């Protein structure tokens, strides 16, 4: 078989920060990912349809090619790709399986290959864990007790860019979640929201708010499931460009 005239090789390491495991894990999104840009490229790696952006959950319709079942030491695929941009995702079968790796892409035509930054790259990160229980699992707004869901107060002490991700610690595909940010209220009532993750979604990677600019002040973040009564643990991952951002669960004054 003739050797393709264009090739690129990168080396890296699966570490405690990026060894996300296979696509059934909520941490799949942190696996090393690379932006592949080329034309009619036969390559030796699995790729996903994308705009060269980070993939948070992999579905069958997203696959442009796959190396198939997980194998020890080596994964390989030869595939002819259409013109466009793709995301290359490397993963071990289990989360936290760590070690060095090399990725080699060969092509009959020129292409670009570059690492895709992790979500929140270059930002400060705080992770807060919480849970819905029999007292606070109140579901979405349509069930009329939305404000009794857990509320986390974000204290912004200097202008910052901020985004927040909500993930179930034990994902269930039938549990749709949402995350919404409100301005704080002295009366405890909720006003118009500032931003939201959008419609309720059961993605295994969870949901995230768009990155927005927030001024000095206090804000309330409400994680909720669509249906009331779901009891389970979750985590909030708070990304901010400013270091002086504090996050704590709010205890209603009536308690």
RODO-2510 file (C-alpha; in nm, 4 decimals, decimal comma):
residues 255
     n   res          X          Y          Z
     1     x     0,0000     0,0000     0,0000
     2     x     0,1547     0,3341    -0,1036
     3     x     0,2408     0,5738     0,1777
     4     x     0,0226     0,8897     0,1703
     5     x     0,2319     1,2003     0,0936
     6     x     0,0931     1,4047     0,3845
     7     x     0,1046     1,3034     0,7482
     8     x     0,0911     1,4537     1,0940
     9     x     0,1742     1,2999     1,4294
    10     x     0,0980     1,4346     1,7745
    11     x     0,1800     1,2883     2,1132
    12     x     0,0021     1,3350     2,4425
    13     x    -0,0937     1,1727     2,7689
    14     x    -0,4181     1,0566     2,9250
    15     x    -0,4148     1,2138     3,2717
    16     x    -0,6528     1,2517     3,5635
    17     x    -0,7871     1,5655     3,3914
    18     x    -0,8589     1,4238     3,0455
    19     x    -0,9048     1,0459     3,0787
    20     x    -1,2806     1,0548     3,0341
    21     x    -1,3498     0,6957     2,9309
    22     x    -1,5962     0,5723     2,6691
    23     x    -1,9083     0,7518     2,5506
    24     x    -2,1278     0,6073     2,8279
    25     x    -1,9432     0,8206     3,0855
    26     x    -2,0419     1,1851     3,1537
    27     x    -1,6680     1,2586     3,1521
    28     x    -1,6365     1,1470     2,7855
    29     x    -1,6346     1,5162     2,6890
    30     x    -1,2921     1,5727     2,8514
    31     x    -1,1071     1,3169     2,6359
    32     x    -0,8346     1,4571     2,4062
    33     x    -0,9946     1,5948     2,0905
    34     x    -0,8413     1,7294     1,7712
    35     x    -0,9722     1,9453     1,4896
    36     x    -0,9105     1,7808     1,1527
    37     x    -0,9555     1,9927     0,8418
    38     x    -0,8951     1,8484     0,4972
    39     x    -1,0329     1,7466     0,1562
    40     x    -1,1240     1,3887     0,0552
    41     x    -0,9002     1,2541     0,3284
    42     x    -0,8428     0,8782     0,3861
    43     x    -0,7261     0,8650     0,7493
    44     x    -0,6279     0,6139     1,0132
    45     x    -0,8414     0,7336     1,3021
    46     x    -1,2041     0,7619     1,4161
    47     x    -1,3685     1,0975     1,3432
    48     x    -1,7002     1,2732     1,4144
    49     x    -1,8931     1,5173     1,1984
    50     x    -1,8545     1,8659     1,3436
    51     x    -1,7321     2,2157     1,2753
    52     x    -1,4048     2,1237     1,4365
    53     x    -1,5492     2,2006     1,7785
    54     x    -1,5427     1,9959     2,0998
    55     x    -1,7879     1,7054     2,1083
    56     x    -1,9688     1,6556     2,4399
    57     x    -2,1779     1,3498     2,3555
    58     x    -2,1229     1,1062     2,0720
    59     x    -2,4191     0,9599     1,8875
    60     x    -2,4304     0,7252     1,5883
    61     x    -2,5433     1,0015     1,3534
    62     x    -2,2338     1,2051     1,4435
    63     x    -1,9876     0,9345     1,3428
    64     x    -1,7976     0,9807     1,0196
    65     x    -1,5870     0,6784     1,1069
    66     x    -1,4877     0,4635     1,4034
    67     x    -1,2105     0,2200     1,4858
    68     x    -1,4800    -0,0084     1,6257
    69     x    -1,4565    -0,2025     1,9504
    70     x    -1,1979    -0,0903     2,2031
    71     x    -0,8711    -0,2825     2,1508
    72     x    -0,5531    -0,3029     2,3563
    73     x    -0,2700    -0,0764     2,2495
    74     x    -0,3831     0,0219     1,9000
    75     x    -0,6930     0,1628     1,7281
    76     x    -0,6910     0,2177     1,3523
    77     x    -0,9301     0,3202     1,0770
    78     x    -0,8905     0,4006     0,7084
    79     x    -1,1692     0,6201     0,5774
    80     x    -1,2399     0,8482     0,2821
    81     x    -1,3903     1,1721     0,4102
    82     x    -1,5854     1,4428     0,2364
    83     x    -1,4665     1,8014     0,2313
    84     x    -1,5172     1,9615     0,5724
    85     x    -1,4163     1,9819     0,9342
    86     x    -1,4133     1,6967     1,1816
    87     x    -1,3369     1,6250     1,5453
    88     x    -1,1026     1,3388     1,6309
    89     x    -1,1680     1,1894     1,9741
    90     x    -0,9243     0,9664     2,1595
    91     x    -1,0419     0,7644     2,4565
    92     x    -0,9675     0,4674     2,6775
    93     x    -1,2572     0,2375     2,7665
    94     x    -1,2776     0,3384     3,1314
    95     x    -1,2472     0,6844     3,2809
    96     x    -0,9142     0,7496     3,4556
    97     x    -0,7251     0,4905     3,2509
    98     x    -0,4129     0,6975     3,1972
    99     x    -0,0967     0,6799     2,9867
   100     x     0,0907     0,8341     2,6953
   101     x    -0,0390     0,8105     2,3392
   102     x     0,0490     0,9142     1,9859
   103     x    -0,1965     1,0017     1,7113
   104     x    -0,0899     0,9760     1,3481
   105     x    -0,3007     1,0958     1,0559
   106     x    -0,2021     1,0222     0,6967
   107     x    -0,3681     1,1671     0,3878
   108     x    -0,3316     1,1846     0,0121
   109     x    -0,4025     1,5594     0,0338
   110     x    -0,2892     1,8336     0,2710
   111     x    -0,4791     1,8923     0,5945
   112     x    -0,4578     2,0701     0,9287
   113     x    -0,4665     1,8961     1,2669
   114     x    -0,4732     2,0868     1,5943
   115     x    -0,5777     2,0163     1,9525
   116     x    -0,9195     2,1430     2,0623
   117     x    -0,9107     2,3182     2,4018
   118     x    -1,1065     2,1751     2,6919
   119     x    -1,4284     2,3483     2,7934
   120     x    -1,3316     2,6389     3,0192
   121     x    -0,9671     2,6352     2,9103
   122     x    -0,7842     2,9341     3,0561
   123     x    -1,0629     3,0011     3,3070
   124     x    -1,0858     2,9437     3,6810
   125     x    -1,2876     2,6335     3,7681
   126     x    -1,4935     2,5492     4,0744
   127     x    -1,6853     2,2222     4,1178
   128     x    -1,9763     2,2105     4,3621
   129     x    -2,1694     1,8939     4,4415
   130     x    -2,5294     1,8806     4,5503
   131     x    -2,8360     1,6612     4,5344
   132     x    -3,2098     1,6615     4,4803
   133     x    -3,3978     1,4943     4,7647
   134     x    -3,7555     1,4496     4,8806
   135     x    -3,7609     1,8115     5,0022
   136     x    -3,6227     1,9957     4,6996
   137     x    -3,6830     1,7854     4,3861
   138     x    -3,9510     2,0162     4,2519
   139     x    -3,9131     1,9823     3,8766
   140     x    -3,9554     2,2459     3,6087
   141     x    -4,1496     2,5746     3,6205
   142     x    -4,4713     2,4148     3,4948
   143     x    -4,5062     2,2290     3,8270
   144     x    -4,5365     2,5623     4,0139
   145     x    -4,2721     2,4894     4,2817
   146     x    -3,9633     2,5643     4,0769
   147     x    -3,8138     2,8113     4,3281
   148     x    -3,7961     2,5319     4,5884
   149     x    -3,5295     2,3488     4,3876
   150     x    -3,1706     2,3822     4,5164
   151     x    -3,0399     2,7372     4,4668
   152     x    -2,6699     2,8232     4,4489
   153     x    -2,5594     3,1806     4,4999
   154     x    -2,2709     3,3052     4,2878
   155     x    -2,0969     3,6076     4,4395
   156     x    -1,9134     3,7939     4,1631
   157     x    -1,6633     4,0413     4,3052
   158     x    -1,5182     4,1686     3,9770
   159     x    -1,6325     4,1722     3,6142
   160     x    -1,6144     3,8197     3,4767
   161     x    -1,7046     3,5924     3,1890
   162     x    -1,8937     3,2967     3,3296
   163     x    -2,0510     2,9698     3,2242
   164     x    -2,1843     2,6816     3,4326
   165     x    -2,2307     2,3123     3,3490
   166     x    -2,4724     2,0796     3,5291
   167     x    -2,4093     1,7042     3,5305
   168     x    -2,5742     1,4115     3,7030
   169     x    -2,3190     1,2074     3,8944
   170     x    -2,4987     0,8905     3,7887
   171     x    -2,6520     0,9775     3,4512
   172     x    -2,9878     0,8350     3,3497
   173     x    -3,0933     0,8864     2,9916
   174     x    -3,4538     0,9416     3,0951
   175     x    -3,3686     1,2313     3,3301
   176     x    -3,3802     1,5659     3,1512
   177     x    -3,2148     1,8585     3,3289
   178     x    -3,1878     2,2347     3,2990
   179     x    -2,9718     2,5079     3,4476
   180     x    -3,0872     2,8696     3,4722
   181     x    -2,9230     3,1818     3,6173
   182     x    -3,1238     3,4626     3,7796
   183     x    -3,0299     3,7886     3,9482
   184     x    -3,0450     3,7512     4,3273
   185     x    -3,3503     3,8872     4,5071
   186     x    -3,3829     4,0407     4,8524
   187     x    -3,7391     3,9079     4,8744
   188     x    -3,6463     3,5559     4,7653
   189     x    -3,8679     3,5700     4,4568
   190     x    -3,7384     3,4929     4,1103
   191     x    -3,7365     3,7615     3,8446
   192     x    -3,6562     3,7293     3,4773
   193     x    -3,3691     3,4923     3,4137
   194     x    -3,0349     3,6160     3,2821
   195     x    -2,9443     3,3052     3,0863
   196     x    -3,0377     2,9376     3,0623
   197     x    -2,9014     2,6126     2,9248
   198     x    -3,2128     2,5966     2,7071
   199     x    -3,4772     2,3264     2,6943
   200     x    -3,4584     2,0310     2,9313
   201     x    -3,2047     1,7823     2,7950
   202     x    -3,1072     1,4266     2,8931
   203     x    -2,7556     1,4432     2,7437
   204     x    -2,5124     1,2230     2,9360
   205     x    -2,2684     1,5161     2,9436
   206     x    -2,5291     1,7347     3,1121
   207     x    -2,6191     2,0887     3,0097
   208     x    -2,4358     2,4195     3,0100
   209     x    -2,5265     2,7857     3,0058
   210     x    -2,3735     3,0049     2,7340
   211     x    -2,0667     3,2042     2,8342
   212     x    -2,1843     3,5485     2,9413
   213     x    -2,0391     3,8624     3,0992
   214     x    -2,1508     3,9355     3,4572
   215     x    -2,0848     4,2478     3,6615
   216     x    -2,0201     4,2699     4,0330
   217     x    -2,3150     4,1300     4,2258
   218     x    -2,4889     3,8138     4,3376
   219     x    -2,6668     3,5675     4,1133
   220     x    -2,8736     3,2561     4,1694
   221     x    -2,8177     2,9325     3,9788
   222     x    -3,1016     2,6798     3,9826
   223     x    -3,0436     2,3197     3,8683
   224     x    -3,3656     2,1297     3,8029
   225     x    -3,5024     1,8152     3,6444
   226     x    -3,8039     1,8367     3,4179
   227     x    -4,0148     1,6046     3,6345
   228     x    -4,0419     1,6542     4,0107
   229     x    -3,9479     1,3776     4,2513
   230     x    -3,6161     1,2728     4,0993
   231     x    -3,3652     1,2115     4,3778
   232     x    -2,9981     1,1998     4,2902
   233     x    -2,6612     1,3714     4,3132
   234     x    -2,5321     1,6299     4,0676
   235     x    -2,2386     1,8614     4,0219
   236     x    -2,2048     2,2177     3,9006
   237     x    -1,8853     2,3125     3,7186
   238     x    -1,8426     2,6899     3,7317
   239     x    -1,6000     2,8492     3,4843
   240     x    -1,5004     3,2146     3,5306
   241     x    -1,2331     3,4483     3,3963
   242     x    -1,2091     3,6208     3,7357
   243     x    -1,0658     3,4500     4,0434
   244     x    -1,2950     3,6302     4,2869
   245     x    -1,6107     3,4296     4,2232
   246     x    -1,7586     3,2463     4,5215
   247     x    -2,0294     2,9805     4,5020
   248     x    -2,2394     2,8453     4,7906
   249     x    -2,5769     2,6790     4,8306
   250     x    -2,8377     2,9258     4,9414
   251     x    -3,0369     2,8411     5,2537
   252     x    -3,3828     3,0066     5,2447
   253     x    -3,4339     3,2518     5,5317
   254     x    -3,7438     3,0619     5,6454
   255     x    -3,5293     2,7630     5,7390
***
